[in-house]
Amino acid sequence: MNDFKTVCKMQPQNREARQKFEDTKKEFSLQMFAAAIVSEEKKLVVDTQDMVVESSYVGPKLNTTDDITSEWIINCMDHFRDQKKLHKKYVTMII
């Protein structure tokens, strides 16, 4: 806001100067906004083979996503009905 006052003090009657200043200020704000919202797409690679399933886990298990069958889904549904969770390794494999 101080910049606007400076321009007005320097050339208070010059509408063109004020308009150029406002246009420049608006363009600068747009550029700053665009720079702030730019994000690089980052891909996270997770190797599920490195994830360890604890021996205490008793829910449905997967070796590969090809093992997802209707029977496996039904086992998951039963597991979820008992208020139990699917292991994070298997959730990661599905995602």
Contacts in CASP RR format, 6 or more apart in sequence:
PFRMAT RR
TARGET T0000
AUTHOR 0000-0000-0000
METHOD contacts of the structure
MODEL  1
MNDFKTVCKMQPQNREARQKFEDTKKEFSLQMFAAAIVSEEKKLVVDTQD
MVVESSYVGPKLNTTDDITSEWIINCMDHFRDQKKLHKKYVTMII
3 21 0 8 1.000
3 25 0 8 1.000
4 18 0 8 1.000
4 21 0 8 1.000
4 22 0 8 1.000
4 25 0 8 1.000
7 17 0 8 1.000
7 18 0 8 1.000
7 21 0 8 1.000
8 18 0 8 1.000
10 17 0 8 1.000
11 17 0 8 1.000
11 18 0 8 1.000
46 92 0 8 1.000
48 89 0 8 1.000
48 92 0 8 1.000
48 93 0 8 1.000
51 88 0 8 1.000
51 89 0 8 1.000
51 92 0 8 1.000
52 89 0 8 1.000
53 61 0 8 1.000
53 87 0 8 1.000
53 89 0 8 1.000
54 87 0 8 1.000
57 87 0 8 1.000
58 84 0 8 1.000
59 75 0 8 1.000
59 79 0 8 1.000
59 84 0 8 1.000
59 86 0 8 1.000
59 87 0 8 1.000
60 72 0 8 1.000
60 75 0 8 1.000
60 76 0 8 1.000
60 79 0 8 1.000
60 86 0 8 1.000
60 90 0 8 1.000
61 87 0 8 1.000
61 90 0 8 1.000
62 68 0 8 1.000
62 72 0 8 1.000
62 89 0 8 1.000
62 90 0 8 1.000
62 93 0 8 1.000
62 94 0 8 1.000
64 93 0 8 1.000
65 93 0 8 1.000
65 94 0 8 1.000
68 94 0 8 1.000
76 86 0 8 1.000
79 86 0 8 1.000
80 86 0 8 1.000
END
